[in-house]
Amino acid sequence: MNVAGSSDYEAGFKDGERFEQRLRQAASSLLLLQNKASTNRNIDLRNQSRGLIGEWLQIYSKKRWEETKGSEPTIEKMARDIAEGWKQIIGLLLTELQRQISESTEELEKEINKNTKKESDNIRIKNPEFNLLLRKLKELSVTSYKIDTIKKYIRLSKPSHLRAGRPKIIRKQGVGVIS
């Protein structure tokens, strides 16, 4: 047994202090890495959700162009309508995403579990990233995009026969085809 004040006791005490300091440094670096990973995940989720909203706005406005063949609305009117019904439109996106993910998950589970004998032995797939994406989309559904941003997506989906300017001539095998 070491006696307080002996050289062995002092050496052991200093080793203990040094190891405790290293442990604290490792813990603080781990916290910094976790915070950085969380920040990067949030940025990725925000970018992914914005991309999905952009794609959805293009799909939605394309359908609107097709529905209103005879009386084409202006881009401004469509953008205002989308901004007014923002929660409903993003709700449609959330519903469609949930449907697609559940279908793909069910197909994958069926494929994985096709050789299992008991129902209790089946493997269930949980996707926490998808839940985070849905939560981020719900946060973005609270406030509408600005009308100019919505117009950008509507312009991308506008049919070619409604675009201003001269039609583009596409050359195919030496023959000019107007699109």
N, C-alpha and C positions, 0 to 999 in steps of 0.2 A: 504494500500500500504506500502510495506517495504521500509525503507530508507536505503541507502547504509551505511554500518558500524554498523547497528543494529545487535543484536544477532540472530534474526530470519533470517535476510538476510544472515549472515555468515553461519548459519546452513544449509540453503537451498543451498547456493553456494557450500559448502563442499559435500552435498548429490549429487548435480549435477555432481561434479568432480568424486566422487566415482562411480556413475552410468555410467558415460562416460568411466571410466577406465574398468569397468566390460564389457561394450559393446565392447570395443576394444579387450579385452581378448577373448570374445566369438567369435568375427569376426576372430581373428587370429587362434583360434582352429578350426573354421569351414574351413578356407583356408587349414590348415594342413590336415584335414580329406578329403577334396576334392582332394588335391594333392595325398594323399595316395590311395584313391579309383581309381583315374585316373591311377596311376602307376600300381596298381594291375590289373585293366582292361586291360592295355596294355600288361602286362606279360601274362595274361590269353589268350588274342587274339594271341600273338606271339606263345605260346605253342599250341594253337588250330590250328593255321595255319601250324605250323611245322608238327603237327600230320597228318593233311589233306594231306600235301605234301608227307609225308612218305607213307601213305596209297595209294595215287595216284601213286607214283612211283612203288609200289608193283603191283598194278593193271596193270599199263602201261607195266612194264617189263614182267608180266605174259602173256599179250597179245603178246608181242614180242617173247617170247619163243614159244608160240603156232603157230605164223606165220612162224617161221623159223624152222620147224620140220626137214627138211633134212639137212640143214647146220646150226648147232647150233653155234651162235657166242660166243665168250668168254665174260666173265663178264667185262673184261677190255674194250673191244670194245663197248659193250652195254653202259657202263658207260660214255665213251667218246662221243658216239652218243647222249646220253641224255644230257650231259653237253653242247654240241654244239647246240642242239635244245631246250635249257632250256625255253626260252620265249614262244616258240610254245607249249611245253608240259604243262607249267603252264597256258597258255592261254586256252588249252583244259580243264584243271581242273576248271578254272574260269567259262567257258561256261557251263560245266556240273553242277556245283554248282548253277549257276543262273537258269538253267532249272529246277533242282530239287526243289529249293526253290520256284520258281514261281508256279510250279505244286502243291506243298503242300499248298501254300498260297491260290491259287484259290480253291482248294478242301475245305479248311477250311472256306473261305468266302462263298462258295456255301452252306455249311452246316449251317453257322450262319444266312445267309440271305434267307433261303428257305421259311420262312413264311412272308417275307416282301412283301407288295403290290406294292409299288412304287420303281422305280430304284433309285430315289434320296435318299431314306431312307436306302439304303444298307450300311453296315459297311465295310470299307476298312481297311486292316491290313498293317501297316508299321512296318518294322523290322530294326531299326537303328543298332542293333548289327551285323546283316548280312552285312550291308553296311560297317561297321568298319572292319569286317573280310575280305571282298573283297579288301578293301583298303590295309590291311596288307599283303594279298597274292600278290597284285600287287607290293608292295614294295619288297617282297621277290623274285619276278620274275625278278627283275633287275639284281641281281647277282646270278649266279649258285651255287648250292652246290658243295663242293669239290668232286672230283672223288671217294675218299675213302668212303665218306658218301653215295654217290649214289650206290656204290658197295654193301654196307651193305643191302640196300633195295632190290637190285637185287638178292643177295644171298637168301634172305627170300622167294623170289618168284620162285626160280629155281626149275624145276620139279625134282621129286625124282629119275627118271631114269638117270638124268644127274649129280647127285651128286656123288662125289668121295667116296670111301670106300665101306665097305660091306653093303648090304641092311639090314634094320632093320627087325627083325622077330617079328611079332605081334601075340600074343597068343589069339586065340578066341575059347572058348569052348573046350579047350584041343587040338586044331589043330593049327599047326604053319602055318601062312600065311606070305609070303614075300611081303613087300611093297616097 
